[in-house]
Amino acid sequence: ANQDSCADYKAAAVSCYDFISQPADKSVPSDKCCSGLRDYKNKDLKNACSCSRTFMSQLDKPHVDKLEQQCTLNMETACKGV
């Protein structure tokens, strides 16, 4: 997937990161914070999976591990076989 096709995915991923990185939001379930990623995935699963793998590997954020644990693991489950 090229950068343009990943733009919506990137926006959703960054929004999810910003959301879960807020101290007050640590108790919020990951399925809520990642709804944007899930919505994008449902629109175009194959492209979303490609964007997931490329963008998450390049995302330079201090707490990317939280994003990966709460969002990417869910994404990878959906991406199996795609």
RAUR-V814361 format. One record per backbone hydrogen bond with DSSP energy under -1.0 kcal/mol. CO is the residue of the C=O (numbers start at 1). NH is the residue of the N-H. If there is no record, write none. Layout:
# RAUR-V814361
CO;NH
CO;NH
This chain:
# RAUR-V814361
4;7
6;10
7;11
8;12
9;13
10;14
11;15
12;16
13;17
14;18
15;19
16;20
17;21
19;22
22;25
23;26
25;28
29;32
29;33
30;34
32;35
34;38
35;39
36;40
37;41
38;42
39;43
40;44
44;48
45;49
46;50
47;51
48;52
49;53
50;54
51;55
52;56
55;59
61;64
63;66
63;67
64;68
65;69
66;70
67;71
67;72
68;73
71;75
72;76
73;77
74;78
75;79
79;82
